[in-house]
Amino acid sequence: MGKASHKKKRRRNDSPTVAPLSGSLIKLAHSVCENPKSFSFEQMKTLISIAAMAWNLSLFPKESRAQQAQALMTGPIDGEGGSLLRRLRDEMVAKKNDKEVLPTMAMLDLISIMLRKKDELYPGDKRLIVNYKITSVGSGEYNVTVASADTDIN
């Protein structure tokens, strides 16, 4: 093993252990409901999508979060960065006549609650959710996979 490999291995071993973001995202989504087991897969999928949006909004300064949330819910979606929001909006539009669709104001309230919970549960976590996938594994169970990028670069 060469010098560069030793340095890389040492860096990996010295870095603090960070909880998987998928588990943190699920915990954030569950923190706003009394009985998450009572939610259907589609309801939980929507809740986790909102939690992912709130997670990313938490990376903005506190003063601009409400404005950013409002812009996300009502403004145009441009570029690749809008994929998460585009997915959430597409899911909501597909269920337009469904009782599960949350009105924009209720959604903004829910995002606001999740922002506070994220700050409370994970105050120093600056990872950006780049992509995520929620899959049903049957019997009301689901799996969440998250791709993230660290925005807290020293």
C-alpha positions in Angstrom: 0.0 0.0 0.0 1.5 3.4 -1.1 1.6 6.7 0.8 -1.6 8.0 -0.9 -3.5 4.9 0.1 -2.4 5.1 3.7 -3.5 8.8 3.8 -6.9 8.0 2.3 -7.4 5.1 4.7 -6.4 7.2 7.7 -8.9 10.0 6.5 -11.7 7.5 6.3 -11.0 6.1 9.7 -10.7 9.6 11.3 -14.0 10.9 9.9 -16.8 10.9 12.5 -19.6 8.3 12.0 -22.7 9.9 10.5 -26.1 8.2 10.6 -27.5 7.2 7.2 -29.5 10.0 5.8 -32.3 7.6 4.8 -32.9 6.8 8.5 -32.8 10.5 9.5 -35.3 11.3 6.7 -37.7 8.6 7.9 -37.3 9.8 11.5 -38.1 13.4 10.4 -41.2 12.3 8.5 -42.4 10.2 11.5 -41.8 13.0 13.9 -44.9 14.9 12.6 -47.4 12.1 12.9 -48.7 10.3 15.9 -49.1 6.8 14.3 -46.9 6.4 11.2 -48.0 2.7 11.0 -51.5 3.8 10.2 -50.4 5.6 7.0 -50.8 4.0 3.6 -47.7 3.6 1.5 -48.8 6.5 -0.7 -49.4 8.7 2.3 -46.0 7.9 3.7 -44.4 8.4 0.3 -45.8 11.9 0.2 -44.8 12.6 3.8 -41.2 11.5 3.2 -41.1 13.6 0.0 -42.2 16.7 2.0 -39.5 15.8 4.7 -36.9 15.7 1.9 -38.0 19.1 0.7 -37.9 20.5 4.3 -34.5 18.9 4.8 -33.0 20.8 1.8 -34.8 24.0 2.8 -33.1 23.8 6.2 -29.8 24.4 4.5 -30.9 28.0 3.7 -30.5 30.8 6.3 -33.5 30.8 8.7 -34.5 34.3 7.5 -35.1 33.1 3.9 -36.6 29.7 4.5 -40.3 30.8 4.4 -39.7 32.7 1.2 -37.8 29.8 -0.4 -40.6 27.3 0.6 -43.3 29.6 -0.9 -41.2 29.9 -4.1 -40.8 26.2 -4.3 -44.6 25.6 -4.0 -45.7 28.3 -6.4 -42.9 29.2 -8.7 -41.5 27.7 -11.9 -39.2 24.7 -11.6 -36.0 25.2 -13.5 -32.9 23.1 -14.0 -31.8 19.8 -12.6 -32.1 21.0 -9.0 -35.8 21.0 -9.3 -36.1 17.2 -9.7 -37.1 16.6 -6.1 -39.8 19.2 -6.2 -40.9 18.2 -9.7 -41.4 14.6 -8.4 -43.4 15.8 -5.4 -45.6 18.1 -7.6 -46.1 15.3 -10.1 -47.2 13.0 -7.4 -49.7 15.6 -6.1 -51.0 16.4 -9.6 -51.5 12.7 -10.3 -53.7 12.5 -7.2 -55.5 15.8 -7.9 -58.9 14.3 -7.2 -57.6 12.2 -4.3 -58.3 13.1 -0.6 -54.6 12.7 0.1 -53.5 15.9 -1.7 -52.5 18.6 0.7 -53.5 22.2 -0.2 -50.5 24.6 -0.6 -51.0 26.4 2.7 -51.3 23.1 4.7 -48.1 21.9 2.9 -46.3 25.1 3.8 -47.3 24.6 7.5 -46.1 21.0 7.4 -42.8 22.1 5.9 -42.4 24.7 8.6 -43.0 22.1 11.3 -40.5 19.8 9.7 -38.0 22.6 9.4 -38.2 23.1 13.1 -38.0 19.4 13.8 -35.0 19.0 11.5 -33.2 21.9 13.3 -34.0 20.2 16.6 -33.1 16.6 15.7 -30.1 17.3 13.3 -28.8 20.8 13.9 -25.4 20.3 12.4 -26.3 18.0 9.5 -25.6 20.0 6.3 -26.0 17.1 3.8 -28.1 18.0 0.7 -30.5 15.4 -0.5 -29.7 15.0 -4.2 -32.1 12.2 -4.9 -34.2 9.7 -3.1 -36.3 6.6 -3.8 -39.1 5.1 -1.7 -40.1 1.6 -2.5 -42.7 -0.7 -1.0 -41.5 -3.9 0.4 -45.0 -5.2 1.2 -47.1 -5.4 4.3 -47.1 -1.6 4.8 -43.3 -1.6 5.0 -41.1 0.5 2.8 -37.5 1.2 2.0 -35.9 4.6 1.5 -32.7 5.2 -0.4 -31.0 8.6 -0.4 -28.2 10.1 -2.4 -26.7 13.1 -0.7 -23.8 15.6 -1.0 -22.0 17.2 1.9 -22.4 21.0 1.8 -20.4 21.6 5.0 -17.0 21.9 3.3 -14.1 23.1 5.6 
